[in-house]
Amino acid sequence: MNKISYKLIFSLLLFGAVLSCKKDKNNGNSNIQNQAVNIDIYPADPQFSTTIGVPGGWVYLTGGVKGIIVYRKSQTDFVAYERSCTYDPNTNMLLKVLSDNVTVKDSACGSKFLILDGSVTQGPAAQSLKAYGTTYDGNLLHIYN
C-alpha cells in the first residue's frame, strides 16, 4: 500500500472513533447517573392513602438522583421512575405529573411520557423514563435498583 492509502485508512478510523465518542443527548437512561435506591413504604399508611393508596394514584418521593415518581397501576402493581428527563438529565427541572394523572412532562424540553410504562409520547426525548424496580407483598412496597 502506498502512503495515501494508509493516510486514508487512518483518517477513516479516526473519523469513526470521533463519531462513536460523540455524546448524544438522546442516549437516554445511560445519561442519568446511577444512585442507590432502597426504599420501603406502606401504601396503606395515612400519608399515602390519598395518593398511592388506590389504583391510579401517584406520589413524589425523595430518592434517586432528583426524586422518584411512584404510580399505582392496579391493586397489586406499582411502577417507579426517576424524575430526571432522559433527554437532558443535567437540567435542574424535575419531571411533573400532569393533571390528567397519566402524563409526565419535562417543562424544560417539552418531552412527555406515559406514566403507565414510562414510554415517550412527545419528544425531543427518545428514551423511556428510567425505571426503578418495585415489589409489593400486599403491605410493603419496596423500590430499588
N, CA, C and O atoms as CSV, one atom per row, in Angstrom:
chain,resi,resn,atom,element,x,y,z
A,1,MET,N,N,0.843,-1.185,0.000
A,1,MET,CA,C,0.000,0.000,0.000
A,1,MET,C,C,0.877,1.234,0.000
A,1,MET,O,O,1.980,1.242,0.547
A,2,ASN,N,N,0.371,2.250,-0.614
A,2,ASN,CA,C,1.138,3.487,-0.639
A,2,ASN,C,C,0.733,4.398,0.524
A,2,ASN,O,O,-0.197,4.090,1.269
A,3,LYS,N,N,1.438,5.511,0.669
A,3,LYS,CA,C,1.215,6.429,1.781
A,3,LYS,C,C,-0.205,7.004,1.776
A,3,LYS,O,O,-0.792,7.206,2.839
A,4,ILE,N,N,-0.748,7.264,0.614
A,4,ILE,CA,C,-2.092,7.841,0.512
A,4,ILE,C,C,-3.132,6.855,1.050
A,4,ILE,O,O,-4.073,7.258,1.732
A,5,SER,N,N,-2.967,5.584,0.748
A,5,SER,CA,C,-3.910,4.574,1.245
A,5,SER,C,C,-3.859,4.485,2.761
A,5,SER,O,O,-4.900,4.401,3.412
A,6,TYR,N,N,-2.655,4.502,3.333
A,6,TYR,CA,C,-2.524,4.464,4.787
A,6,TYR,C,C,-3.162,5.700,5.428
A,6,TYR,O,O,-3.859,5.598,6.438
A,7,LYS,N,N,-2.916,6.859,4.828
A,7,LYS,CA,C,-3.498,8.088,5.367
A,7,LYS,C,C,-5.026,8.057,5.280
A,7,LYS,O,O,-5.708,8.511,6.199
A,8,LEU,N,N,-5.557,7.530,4.197
A,8,LEU,CA,C,-6.999,7.440,4.028
A,8,LEU,C,C,-7.606,6.488,5.067
A,8,LEU,O,O,-8.617,6.807,5.691
A,9,ILE,N,N,-6.995,5.342,5.243
A,9,ILE,CA,C,-7.485,4.369,6.221
A,9,ILE,C,C,-7.410,4.965,7.633
A,9,ILE,O,O,-8.360,4.855,8.408
A,10,PHE,N,N,-6.286,5.589,7.959
A,10,PHE,CA,C,-6.123,6.206,9.263
A,10,PHE,C,C,-7.172,7.292,9.492
A,10,PHE,O,O,-7.755,7.374,10.573
A,11,SER,N,N,-7.410,8.114,8.492
A,11,SER,CA,C,-8.404,9.184,8.597
A,11,SER,C,C,-9.801,8.627,8.821
A,11,SER,O,O,-10.557,9.153,9.639
A,12,LEU,N,N,-10.149,7.565,8.100
A,12,LEU,CA,C,-11.468,6.954,8.270
A,12,LEU,C,C,-11.626,6.354,9.669
A,12,LEU,O,O,-12.683,6.494,10.285
A,13,LEU,N,N,-10.598,5.698,10.167
A,13,LEU,CA,C,-10.650,5.127,11.513
A,13,LEU,C,C,-10.770,6.220,12.565
A,13,LEU,O,O,-11.542,6.090,13.516
A,14,LEU,N,N,-10.020,7.281,12.402
A,14,LEU,CA,C,-10.076,8.394,13.342
A,14,LEU,C,C,-11.452,9.048,13.314
A,14,LEU,O,O,-12.006,9.357,14.369
A,15,PHE,N,N,-12.007,9.262,12.140
A,15,PHE,CA,C,-13.336,9.854,11.985
A,15,PHE,C,C,-14.391,8.979,12.654
A,15,PHE,O,O,-15.284,9.490,13.329
A,16,GLY,N,N,-14.294,7.678,12.471
A,16,GLY,CA,C,-15.232,6.745,13.100
A,16,GLY,C,C,-15.123,6.774,14.614
A,16,GLY,O,O,-16.135,6.709,15.312
A,17,ALA,N,N,-13.904,6.871,15.125
A,17,ALA,CA,C,-13.707,6.926,16.576
A,17,ALA,C,C,-14.297,8.203,17.155
A,17,ALA,O,O,-14.898,8.176,18.228
A,18,VAL,N,N,-14.132,9.311,16.463
A,18,VAL,CA,C,-14.688,10.577,16.924
A,18,VAL,C,C,-16.210,10.506,16.953
A,18,VAL,O,O,-16.829,10.959,17.916
A,19,LEU,N,N,-16.812,9.952,15.927
A,19,LEU,CA,C,-18.271,9.835,15.883
A,19,LEU,C,C,-18.802,8.938,16.984
A,19,LEU,O,O,-19.841,9.234,17.575
A,20,SER,N,N,-18.114,7.860,17.267
A,20,SER,CA,C,-18.602,6.933,18.289
A,20,SER,C,C,-18.477,7.514,19.692
A,20,SER,O,O,-19.185,7.071,20.596
A,21,CYS,N,N,-17.602,8.487,19.900
A,21,CYS,CA,C,-17.436,9.095,21.208
A,21,CYS,C,C,-18.312,10.326,21.404
A,21,CYS,O,O,-18.412,10.837,22.519
A,22,LYS,N,N,-18.939,10.802,20.354
A,22,LYS,CA,C,-19.773,11.987,20.439
A,22,LYS,C,C,-20.969,11.713,21.341
A,22,LYS,O,O,-21.682,10.727,21.152
A,23,LYS,N,N,-21.184,12.574,22.309
A,23,LYS,CA,C,-22.278,12.397,23.261
A,23,LYS,C,C,-23.592,12.778,22.607
A,23,LYS,O,O,-23.713,13.841,21.998
A,24,ASP,N,N,-24.562,11.910,22.739
A,24,ASP,CA,C,-25.887,12.132,22.181
A,24,ASP,C,C,-26.848,12.368,23.330
A,24,ASP,O,O,-26.975,11.520,24.213
A,25,LYS,N,N,-27.533,13.516,23.333
A,25,LYS,CA,C,-28.482,13.815,24.398
A,25,LYS,C,C,-29.587,12.776,24.468
A,25,LYS,O,O,-30.164,12.573,25.536
A,26,ASN,N,N,-29.893,12.122,23.380
A,26,ASN,CA,C,-30.963,11.142,23.362
A,26,ASN,C,C,-30.483,9.758,23.729
A,26,ASN,O,O,-31.149,8.762,23.443
A,27,ASN,N,N,-29.332,9.695,24.360
A,27,ASN,CA,C,-28.801,8.427,24.833
A,27,ASN,C,C,-29.664,7.861,25.950
A,27,ASN,O,O,-29.559,6.686,26.301
A,28,GLY,N,N,-30.506,8.701,26.492
A,28,GLY,CA,C,-31.495,8.261,27.457
A,28,GLY,C,C,-30.932,7.854,28.785
A,28,GLY,O,O,-30.092,8.544,29.362
A,29,ASN,N,N,-31.401,6.723,29.269
A,29,ASN,CA,C,-31.109,6.283,30.621
A,29,ASN,C,C,-29.623,6.223,30.926
A,29,ASN,O,O,-29.235,6.398,32.081
A,30,SER,N,N,-28.779,5.984,29.934
A,30,SER,CA,C,-27.351,5.891,30.200
A,30,SER,C,C,-26.782,7.244,30.612
A,30,SER,O,O,-25.701,7.293,31.201
A,31,ASN,N,N,-27.487,8.360,30.316
A,31,ASN,CA,C,-27.026,9.686,30.717
A,31,ASN,C,C,-27.417,10.032,32.147
A,31,ASN,O,O,-26.900,10.997,32.709
A,32,ILE,N,N,-28.304,9.276,32.732
A,32,ILE,CA,C,-28.741,9.551,34.092
A,32,ILE,C,C,-27.833,8.775,35.038
A,32,ILE,O,O,-27.713,7.552,34.953
A,33,GLN,N,N,-27.198,9.515,35.939
A,33,GLN,CA,C,-26.257,8.864,36.851
A,33,GLN,C,C,-26.968,7.820,37.698
A,33,GLN,O,O,-28.169,7.919,37.952
A,34,ASN,N,N,-26.226,6.841,38.120
A,34,ASN,CA,C,-26.784,5.815,38.997
A,34,ASN,C,C,-26.719,6.292,40.439
A,34,ASN,O,O,-25.697,6.802,40.900
A,35,GLN,N,N,-27.800,6.121,41.119
A,35,GLN,CA,C,-27.892,6.465,42.532
A,35,GLN,C,C,-28.568,5.293,43.222
A,35,GLN,O,O,-29.617,4.827,42.778
A,36,ALA,N,N,-27.982,4.823,44.287
A,36,ALA,CA,C,-28.560,3.687,45.000
A,36,ALA,C,C,-29.953,4.031,45.515
A,36,ALA,O,O,-30.164,5.076,46.131
A,37,VAL,N,N,-30.900,3.129,45.250
A,37,VAL,CA,C,-32.275,3.298,45.716
A,37,VAL,C,C,-32.678,2.035,46.462
A,37,VAL,O,O,-32.572,0.929,45.932
A,38,ASN,N,N,-33.136,2.208,47.684
A,38,ASN,CA,C,-33.589,1.101,48.515
A,38,ASN,C,C,-34.608,1.680,49.504
A,38,ASN,O,O,-34.268,2.004,50.642
A,39,ILE,N,N,-35.864,1.805,49.052
A,39,ILE,CA,C,-36.902,2.492,49.811
A,39,ILE,C,C,-38.043,1.520,50.109
A,39,ILE,O,O,-38.480,0.775,49.233
A,40,ASP,N,N,-38.510,1.538,51.333
A,40,ASP,CA,C,-39.691,0.766,51.738
A,40,ASP,C,C,-40.763,1.731,52.205
A,40,ASP,O,O,-40.501,2.602,53.033
A,41,ILE,N,N,-41.979,1.579,51.674
A,41,ILE,CA,C,-43.110,2.385,52.134
A,41,ILE,C,C,-44.341,1.495,52.249
A,41,ILE,O,O,-44.419,0.421,51.653
A,42,TYR,N,N,-45.280,1.969,53.021
A,42,TYR,CA,C,-46.539,1.260,53.212
A,42,TYR,C,C,-47.652,2.089,52.571
A,42,TYR,O,O,-48.080,3.089,53.149
A,43,PRO,N,N,-48.125,1.695,51.392
A,43,PRO,CA,C,-49.152,2.478,50.694
A,43,PRO,C,C,-50.426,2.699,51.497
A,43,PRO,O,O,-51.140,3.667,51.237
A,44,ALA,N,N,-50.738,1.844,52.458
A,44,ALA,CA,C,-51.950,1.999,53.264
A,44,ALA,C,C,-51.786,3.024,54.383
A,44,ALA,O,O,-52.773,3.410,55.010
A,45,ASP,N,N,-50.553,3.473,54.645
A,45,ASP,CA,C,-50.338,4.479,55.691
A,45,ASP,C,C,-51.124,5.753,55.358
A,45,ASP,O,O,-51.289,6.087,54.185
A,46,PRO,N,N,-51.604,6.457,56.374
A,46,PRO,CA,C,-52.382,7.676,56.139
A,46,PRO,C,C,-51.695,8.700,55.230
A,46,PRO,O,O,-52.372,9.401,54.476
A,47,GLN,N,N,-50.382,8.796,55.289
A,47,GLN,CA,C,-49.685,9.786,54.451
A,47,GLN,C,C,-49.769,9.454,52.962
A,47,GLN,O,O,-49.547,10.326,52.122
A,48,PHE,N,N,-50.087,8.201,52.626
A,48,PHE,CA,C,-50.188,7.791,51.224
A,48,PHE,C,C,-51.615,7.417,50.810
A,48,PHE,O,O,-51.852,7.110,49.642
A,49,SER,N,N,-52.553,7.438,51.735
A,49,SER,CA,C,-53.895,6.926,51.440
A,49,SER,C,C,-54.595,7.683,50.317
A,49,SER,O,O,-55.391,7.091,49.589
A,50,THR,N,N,-54.321,8.973,50.157
A,50,THR,CA,C,-54.967,9.740,49.090
A,50,THR,C,C,-54.130,9.774,47.816
A,50,THR,O,O,-54.556,10.344,46.812
A,51,THR,N,N,-52.964,9.179,47.845
A,51,THR,CA,C,-52.103,9.178,46.649
A,51,THR,C,C,-51.992,7.749,46.125
A,51,THR,O,O,-52.792,7.343,45.282
A,52,ILE,N,N,-51.036,6.995,46.598
A,52,ILE,CA,C,-50.852,5.635,46.091
A,52,ILE,C,C,-51.627,4.596,46.883
A,52,ILE,O,O,-51.399,3.396,46.730
A,53,GLY,N,N,-52.533,5.049,47.721
A,53,GLY,CA,C,-53.388,4.125,48.457
A,53,GLY,C,C,-54.422,3.459,47.561
A,53,GLY,O,O,-55.023,2.452,47.934
A,54,VAL,N,N,-54.626,4.029,46.378
A,54,VAL,CA,C,-55.619,3.495,45.434
A,54,VAL,C,C,-55.021,3.432,44.033
A,54,VAL,O,O,-54.152,4.239,43.703
A,55,PRO,N,N,-55.472,2.484,43.197
A,55,PRO,CA,C,-55.000,2.425,41.804
A,55,PRO,C,C,-55.264,3.753,41.077
A,55,PRO,O,O,-56.311,4.378,41.245
A,56,GLY,N,N,-54.286,4.156,40.273
A,56,GLY,CA,C,-54.357,5.422,39.558
A,56,GLY,C,C,-53.733,6.564,40.331
A,56,GLY,O,O,-53.616,7.674,39.809
A,57,GLY,N,N,-53.330,6.313,41.562
A,57,GLY,CA,C,-52.713,7.347,42.378
A,57,GLY,C,C,-51.209,7.393,42.188
A,57,GLY,O,O,-50.599,6.410,41.767
A,58,TRP,N,N,-50.623,8.513,42.493
A,58,TRP,CA,C,-49.169,8.684,42.346
A,58,TRP,C,C,-48.658,9.588,43.464
A,58,TRP,O,O,-49.422,10.304,44.112
A,59,VAL,N,N,-47.349,9.532,43.668
A,59,VAL,CA,C,-46.707,10.355,44.690
A,59,VAL,C,C,-45.251,10.596,44.289
A,59,VAL,O,O,-44.629,9.761,43.632
A,60,TYR,N,N,-44.721,11.752,44.696
A,60,TYR,CA,C,-43.293,12.038,44.559
A,60,TYR,C,C,-42.607,11.609,45.845
A,60,TYR,O,O,-43.094,11.881,46.943
A,61,LEU,N,N,-41.475,10.937,45.700
A,61,LEU,CA,C,-40.668,10.550,46.853
A,61,LEU,C,C,-39.269,11.129,46.730
A,61,LEU,O,O,-38.788,11.374,45.624
A,62,THR,N,N,-38.631,11.342,47.842
A,62,THR,CA,C,-37.223,11.715,47.858
A,62,THR,C,C,-36.416,10.447,47.624
A,62,THR,O,O,-36.715,9.393,48.185
A,63,GLY,N,N,-35.388,10.563,46.788
A,63,GLY,CA,C,-34.536,9.416,46.496
A,63,GLY,C,C,-34.094,9.465,45.047
A,63,GLY,O,O,-34.491,10.359,44.300
A,64,GLY,N,N,-33.285,8.521,44.658
A,64,GLY,CA,C,-32.764,8.522,43.298
A,64,GLY,C,C,-31.863,9.717,43.082
A,64,GLY,O,O,-31.201,10.177,44.012
A,65,VAL,N,N,-31.832,10.223,41.859
A,65,VAL,CA,C,-30.993,11.372,41.533
A,65,VAL,C,C,-31.723,12.673,41.861
A,65,VAL,O,O,-31.204,13.508,42.603
A,66,LYS,N,N,-32.935,12.847,41.306
A,66,LYS,CA,C,-33.711,14.070,41.528
A,66,LYS,C,C,-35.044,13.810,42.203
A,66,LYS,O,O,-35.849,14.727,42.369
A,67,GLY,N,N,-35.278,12.584,42.587
A,67,GLY,CA,C,-36.552,12.216,43.174
A,67,GLY,C,C,-37.159,11.076,42.381
A,67,GLY,O,O,-36.652,10.697,41.325
A,68,ILE,N,N,-38.242,10.537,42.898
A,68,ILE,CA,C,-38.880,9.370,42.291
A,68,ILE,C,C,-40.377,9.631,42.195
A,68,ILE,O,O,-40.982,10.193,43.107
A,69,ILE,N,N,-40.963,9.214,41.077
A,69,ILE,CA,C,-42.407,9.223,40.914
A,69,ILE,C,C,-42.871,7.780,41.063
A,69,ILE,O,O,-42.387,6.896,40.357
A,70,VAL,N,N,-43.800,7.538,41.973
A,70,VAL,CA,C,-44.370,6.206,42.163
A,70,VAL,C,C,-45.821,6.271,41.708
A,70,VAL,O,O,-46.562,7.174,42.096
A,71,TYR,N,N,-46.219,5.315,40.890
A,71,TYR,CA,C,-47.583,5.250,40.366
A,71,TYR,C,C,-48.164,3.870,40.656
A,71,TYR,O,O,-47.504,2.851,40.454
A,72,ARG,N,N,-49.393,3.852,41.128
A,72,ARG,CA,C,-50.057,2.581,41.404
A,72,ARG,C,C,-50.936,2.215,40.212
A,72,ARG,O,O,-51.969,2.841,39.972
A,73,LYS,N,N,-50.513,1.193,39.469
A,73,LYS,CA,C,-51.230,0.765,38.265
A,73,LYS,C,C,-52.484,-0.039,38.591
A,73,LYS,O,O,-53.498,0.087,37.905
A,74,SER,N,N,-52.423,-0.846,39.612
A,74,SER,CA,C,-53.551,-1.700,39.993
A,74,SER,C,C,-53.455,-1.958,41.490
A,74,SER,O,O,-52.601,-1.391,42.171
A,75,GLN,N,N,-54.310,-2.795,41.986
A,75,GLN,CA,C,-54.290,-3.109,43.416
A,75,GLN,C,C,-52.947,-3.706,43.846
A,75,GLN,O,O,-52.532,-3.534,44.992
A,76,THR,N,N,-52.268,-4.407,42.931
A,76,THR,CA,C,-51.026,-5.100,43.295
A,76,THR,C,C,-49.798,-4.677,42.492
A,76,THR,O,O,-48.713,-5.211,42.721
A,77,ASP,N,N,-49.935,-3.735,41.560
A,77,ASP,CA,C,-48.840,-3.395,40.654
A,77,ASP,C,C,-48.472,-1.916,40.742
A,77,ASP,O,O,-49.323,-1.041,40.580
A,78,PHE,N,N,-47.186,-1.649,41.001
A,78,PHE,CA,C,-46.657,-0.292,41.093
A,78,PHE,C,C,-45.513,-0.122,40.100
A,78,PHE,O,O,-44.854,-1.094,39.730
A,79,VAL,N,N,-45.279,1.120,39.671
A,79,VAL,CA,C,-44.092,1.469,38.891
A,79,VAL,C,C,-43.443,2.670,39.558
A,79,VAL,O,O,-44.116,3.468,40.210
A,80,ALA,N,N,-42.131,2.794,39.392
A,80,ALA,CA,C,-41.385,3.913,39.965
A,80,ALA,C,C,-40.380,4.417,38.940
A,80,ALA,O,O,-39.669,3.632,38.313
A,81,TYR,N,N,-40.328,5.737,38.775
A,81,TYR,CA,C,-39.454,6.356,37.778
A,81,TYR,C,C,-38.625,7.475,38.390
A,81,TYR,O,O,-39.047,8.153,39.326
A,82,GLU,N,N,-37.439,7.645,37.833
A,82,GLU,CA,C,-36.572,8.768,38.167
A,82,GLU,C,C,-37.234,10.055,37.653
A,82,GLU,O,O,-37.882,10.046,36.607
A,83,ARG,N,N,-37.067,11.160,38.392
A,83,ARG,CA,C,-37.651,12.439,37.972
A,83,ARG,C,C,-36.740,13.229,37.058
A,83,ARG,O,O,-37.015,14.400,36.796
A,84,SER,N,N,-35.662,12.632,36.560
A,84,SER,CA,C,-34.784,13.264,35.581
A,84,SER,C,C,-35.266,12.909,34.186
A,84,SER,O,O,-35.590,11.753,33.915
A,85,CYS,N,N,-35.314,13.890,33.305
A,85,CYS,CA,C,-35.703,13.641,31.915
A,85,CYS,C,C,-34.578,12.904,31.194
A,85,CYS,O,O,-33.402,13.197,31.411
A,86,THR,N,N,-34.930,11.963,30.351
A,86,THR,CA,C,-33.923,11.203,29.617
A,86,THR,C,C,-33.322,12.003,28.464
A,86,THR,O,O,-32.291,11.610,27.918
A,87,TYR,N,N,-33.937,13.099,28.092
A,87,TYR,CA,C,-33.377,13.923,27.006
A,87,TYR,C,C,-32.167,14.714,27.487
A,87,TYR,O,O,-31.111,14.686,26.855
A,88,ASP,N,N,-32.319,15.408,28.591
A,88,ASP,CA,C,-31.211,16.172,29.159
A,88,ASP,C,C,-31.314,16.127,30.681
A,88,ASP,O,O,-31.873,17.035,31.295
A,89,PRO,N,N,-30.781,15.078,31.282
A,89,PRO,CA,C,-30.906,14.913,32.732
A,89,PRO,C,C,-30.114,15.924,33.551
A,89,PRO,O,O,-30.242,15.962,34.775
A,90,ASN,N,N,-29.299,16.744,32.892
A,90,ASN,CA,C,-28.463,17.694,33.622
A,90,ASN,C,C,-29.158,19.015,33.917
A,90,ASN,O,O,-28.588,19.864,34.603
A,91,THR,N,N,-30.379,19.211,33.416
A,91,THR,CA,C,-31.099,20.438,33.757
A,91,THR,C,C,-31.573,20.345,35.197
A,91,THR,O,O,-31.582,19.268,35.792
A,92,ASN,N,N,-31.963,21.475,35.743
A,92,ASN,CA,C,-32.460,21.498,37.121
A,92,ASN,C,C,-33.947,21.187,37.210
A,92,ASN,O,O,-34.509,21.140,38.304
A,93,MET,N,N,-34.580,20.977,36.074
A,93,MET,CA,C,-36.018,20.723,36.053
A,93,MET,C,C,-36.327,19.323,36.567
A,93,MET,O,O,-35.566,18.378,36.360
A,94,LEU,N,N,-37.464,19.221,37.240
A,94,LEU,CA,C,-37.967,17.924,37.698
A,94,LEU,C,C,-39.164,17.545,36.847
A,94,LEU,O,O,-39.983,18.400,36.508
A,95,LEU,N,N,-39.271,16.281,36.504
A,95,LEU,CA,C,-40.452,15.805,35.800
A,95,LEU,C,C,-41.657,15.971,36.714
A,95,LEU,O,O,-41.565,15.788,37.927
A,96,LYS,N,N,-42.797,16.323,36.104
A,96,LYS,CA,C,-44.020,16.520,36.883
A,96,LYS,C,C,-45.158,15.741,36.255
A,96,LYS,O,O,-45.264,15.641,35.033
A,97,VAL,N,N,-46.006,15.194,37.108
A,97,VAL,CA,C,-47.206,14.509,36.651
A,97,VAL,C,C,-48.244,15.587,36.329
A,97,VAL,O,O,-48.513,16.464,37.150
A,98,LEU,N,N,-48.824,15.512,35.126
A,98,LEU,CA,C,-49.825,16.493,34.721
A,98,LEU,C,C,-51.185,16.176,35.346
A,98,LEU,O,O,-51.374,15.117,35.943
A,99,SER,N,N,-52.103,17.088,35.204
A,99,SER,CA,C,-53.420,16.961,35.842
A,99,SER,C,C,-54.239,15.782,35.321
A,99,SER,O,O,-55.201,15.368,35.968
A,100,ASP,N,N,-53.869,15.232,34.154
A,100,ASP,CA,C,-54.586,14.050,33.653
A,100,ASP,C,C,-54.192,12.781,34.408
A,100,ASP,O,O,-54.811,11.733,34.227
A,101,ASN,N,N,-53.160,12.875,35.257
A,101,ASN,CA,C,-52.661,11.775,36.093
A,101,ASN,C,C,-52.095,10.584,35.321
A,101,ASN,O,O,-51.882,9.526,35.913
A,102,VAL,N,N,-51.849,10.722,34.035
A,102,VAL,CA,C,-51.218,9.653,33.261
A,102,VAL,C,C,-50.040,10.153,32.424
A,102,VAL,O,O,-49.330,9.354,31.812
A,103,THR,N,N,-49.830,11.473,32.396
A,103,THR,CA,C,-48.743,12.048,31.612
A,103,THR,C,C,-47.734,12.713,32.528
A,103,THR,O,O,-48.091,13.436,33.458
A,104,VAL,N,N,-46.455,12.452,32.242
A,104,VAL,CA,C,-45.353,13.079,32.964
A,104,VAL,C,C,-44.655,13.999,31.984
A,104,VAL,O,O,-44.393,13.604,30.848
A,105,LYS,N,N,-44.345,15.230,32.403
A,105,LYS,CA,C,-43.774,16.222,31.488
A,105,LYS,C,C,-42.512,16.860,32.048
A,105,LYS,O,O,-42.391,17.107,33.248
A,106,ASP,N,N,-41.572,17.121,31.136
A,106,ASP,CA,C,-40.404,17.940,31.439
A,106,ASP,C,C,-40.681,19.307,30.833
A,106,ASP,O,O,-40.702,19.443,29.610
A,107,SER,N,N,-40.892,20.312,31.657
A,107,SER,CA,C,-41.237,21.629,31.122
A,107,SER,C,C,-40.050,22.332,30.475
A,107,SER,O,O,-40.244,23.325,29.774
A,108,ALA,N,N,-38.829,21.850,30.686
A,108,ALA,CA,C,-37.658,22.457,30.054
A,108,ALA,C,C,-37.607,22.141,28.561
A,108,ALA,O,O,-37.446,23.049,27.745
A,109,CYS,N,N,-37.742,20.873,28.196
A,109,CYS,CA,C,-37.632,20.486,26.781
A,109,CYS,C,C,-38.982,20.170,26.157
A,109,CYS,O,O,-39.087,20.075,24.934
A,110,GLY,N,N,-40.019,20.005,26.978
A,110,GLY,CA,C,-41.351,19.716,26.459
A,110,GLY,C,C,-41.649,18.243,26.263
A,110,GLY,O,O,-42.739,17.892,25.810
A,111,SER,N,N,-40.709,17.374,26.594
A,111,SER,CA,C,-40.938,15.939,26.433
A,111,SER,C,C,-42.043,15.476,27.372
A,111,SER,O,O,-42.184,15.968,28.491
A,112,LYS,N,N,-42.829,14.507,26.878
A,112,LYS,CA,C,-43.896,13.917,27.685
A,112,LYS,C,C,-43.759,12.402,27.670
A,112,LYS,O,O,-43.293,11.808,26.697
A,113,PHE,N,N,-44.179,11.789,28.781
A,113,PHE,CA,C,-44.048,10.351,28.960
A,113,PHE,C,C,-45.356,9.799,29.527
A,113,PHE,O,O,-46.081,10.500,30.233
A,114,LEU,N,N,-45.642,8.557,29.216
A,114,LEU,CA,C,-46.807,7.870,29.759
A,114,LEU,C,C,-46.416,7.236,31.093
A,114,LEU,O,O,-45.476,6.444,31.152
A,115,ILE,N,N,-47.124,7.577,32.148
A,115,ILE,CA,C,-46.763,7.090,33.482
A,115,ILE,C,C,-46.971,5.583,33.630
A,115,ILE,O,O,-46.339,4.953,34.478
A,116,LEU,N,N,-47.847,5.004,32.816
A,116,LEU,CA,C,-48.125,3.573,32.916
A,116,LEU,C,C,-46.912,2.705,32.618
A,116,LEU,O,O,-46.710,1.668,33.251
A,117,ASP,N,N,-46.092,3.137,31.637
A,117,ASP,CA,C,-44.924,2.331,31.264
A,117,ASP,C,C,-43.652,3.151,31.043
A,117,ASP,O,O,-42.607,2.587,30.717
A,118,GLY,N,N,-43.726,4.460,31.213
A,118,GLY,CA,C,-42.558,5.319,31.062
A,118,GLY,C,C,-42.201,5.662,29.627
A,118,GLY,O,O,-41.185,6.315,29.387
A,119,SER,N,N,-43.014,5.236,28.666
A,119,SER,CA,C,-42.688,5.460,27.253
A,119,SER,C,C,-42.860,6.925,26.865
A,119,SER,O,O,-43.644,7.657,27.470
A,120,VAL,N,N,-42.110,7.335,25.843
A,120,VAL,CA,C,-42.167,8.697,25.329
A,120,VAL,C,C,-43.437,8.866,24.498
A,120,VAL,O,O,-43.728,8.051,23.622
A,121,THR,N,N,-44.187,9.932,24.780
A,121,THR,CA,C,-45.357,10.246,23.957
A,121,THR,C,C,-45.133,11.504,23.134
A,121,THR,O,O,-45.842,11.746,22.157
A,122,GLN,N,N,-44.139,12.313,23.528
A,122,GLN,CA,C,-43.786,13.527,22.784
A,122,GLN,C,C,-42.327,13.845,23.038
A,122,GLN,O,O,-41.888,13.880,24.188
A,123,GLY,N,N,-41.565,14.078,21.968
A,123,GLY,CA,C,-40.144,14.367,22.080
A,123,GLY,C,C,-39.884,15.801,22.450
A,123,GLY,O,O,-40.802,16.596,22.652
A,124,PRO,N,N,-38.601,16.113,22.534
A,124,PRO,CA,C,-37.474,15.507,21.846
A,124,PRO,C,C,-36.870,14.259,22.496
A,124,PRO,O,O,-36.022,13.611,21.881
A,125,ALA,N,N,-37.273,13.903,23.709
A,125,ALA,CA,C,-36.724,12.690,24.316
A,125,ALA,C,C,-37.026,11.487,23.433
A,125,ALA,O,O,-38.098,11.399,22.835
A,126,ALA,N,N,-36.077,10.568,23.354
A,126,ALA,CA,C,-36.253,9.354,22.556
A,126,ALA,C,C,-36.236,8.100,23.424
A,126,ALA,O,O,-36.617,7.024,22.962
A,127,GLN,N,N,-35.804,8.228,24.662
A,127,GLN,CA,C,-35.707,7.092,25.577
A,127,GLN,C,C,-36.785,7.176,26.651
A,127,GLN,O,O,-37.148,8.264,27.099
A,128,SER,N,N,-37.282,6.034,27.051
A,128,SER,CA,C,-38.271,5.956,28.130
A,128,SER,C,C,-37.678,6.450,29.440
A,128,SER,O,O,-36.462,6.575,29.581
A,129,LEU,N,N,-38.554,6.727,30.391
A,129,LEU,CA,C,-38.105,7.132,31.713
A,129,LEU,C,C,-37.252,6.037,32.344
A,129,LEU,O,O,-37.437,4.849,32.076
A,130,LYS,N,N,-36.313,6.462,33.188
A,130,LYS,CA,C,-35.505,5.499,33.925
A,130,LYS,C,C,-36.388,4.896,35.015
A,130,LYS,O,O,-36.882,5.609,35.889
A,131,ALA,N,N,-36.581,3.591,34.957
A,131,ALA,CA,C,-37.454,2.900,35.908
A,131,ALA,C,C,-36.645,2.275,37.030
A,131,ALA,O,O,-35.512,1.835,36.833
A,132,TYR,N,N,-37.240,2.244,38.191
A,132,TYR,CA,C,-36.693,1.523,39.332
A,132,TYR,C,C,-37.535,0.276,39.544
A,132,TYR,O,O,-38.710,0.244,39.176
A,133,GLY,N,N,-36.944,-0.736,40.129
A,133,GLY,CA,C,-37.668,-1.963,40.417
A,133,GLY,C,C,-38.634,-1.758,41.574
A,133,GLY,O,O,-38.383,-0.965,42.481
A,134,THR,N,N,-39.743,-2.486,41.526
A,134,THR,CA,C,-40.708,-2.449,42.625
A,134,THR,C,C,-41.180,-3.860,42.942
A,134,THR,O,O,-41.353,-4.685,42.045
A,135,THR,N,N,-41.384,-4.127,44.220
A,135,THR,CA,C,-42.054,-5.357,44.657
A,135,THR,C,C,-43.074,-4.949,45.709
A,135,THR,O,O,-42.849,-4.023,46.489
A,136,TYR,N,N,-44.187,-5.650,45.717
A,136,TYR,CA,C,-45.258,-5.342,46.665
A,136,TYR,C,C,-45.827,-6.643,47.196
A,136,TYR,O,O,-46.228,-7.516,46.427
A,137,ASP,N,N,-45.860,-6.767,48.504
A,137,ASP,CA,C,-46.344,-8.004,49.117
A,137,ASP,C,C,-47.763,-7.875,49.673
A,137,ASP,O,O,-48.209,-8.713,50.457
A,138,GLY,N,N,-48.467,-6.819,49.259
A,138,GLY,CA,C,-49.805,-6.573,49.761
A,138,GLY,C,C,-49.817,-5.629,50.951
A,138,GLY,O,O,-50.874,-5.176,51.390
A,139,ASN,N,N,-48.631,-5.339,51.466
A,139,ASN,CA,C,-48.491,-4.467,52.621
A,139,ASN,C,C,-47.343,-3.473,52.417
A,139,ASN,O,O,-47.517,-2.265,52.577
A,140,LEU,N,N,-46.178,-3.998,52.063
A,140,LEU,CA,C,-44.954,-3.214,51.919
A,140,LEU,C,C,-44.580,-3.062,50.453
A,140,LEU,O,O,-44.515,-4.046,49.715
A,141,LEU,N,N,-44.336,-1.834,50.038
A,141,LEU,CA,C,-43.834,-1.555,48.684
A,141,LEU,C,C,-42.338,-1.298,48.801
A,141,LEU,O,O,-41.907,-0.412,49.539
A,142,HIS,N,N,-41.554,-2.075,48.071
A,142,HIS,CA,C,-40.097,-1.924,48.059
A,142,HIS,C,C,-39.699,-1.360,46.694
A,142,HIS,O,O,-40.078,-1.905,45.657
A,143,ILE,N,N,-38.935,-0.268,46.700
A,143,ILE,CA,C,-38.436,0.384,45.483
A,143,ILE,C,C,-36.927,0.263,45.515
A,143,ILE,O,O,-36.299,0.578,46.525
A,144,TYR,N,N,-36.342,-0.190,44.421
A,144,TYR,CA,C,-34.911,-0.497,44.447
A,144,TYR,C,C,-34.300,-0.410,43.046
A,144,TYR,O,O,-35.000,-0.285,42.041
A,145,ASN,N,N,-32.984,-0.482,43.022
A,145,ASN,CA,C,-32.255,-0.661,41.759
A,145,ASN,C,C,-31.088,-1.601,41.992
A,145,ASN,O,O,-30.336,-1.894,41.062
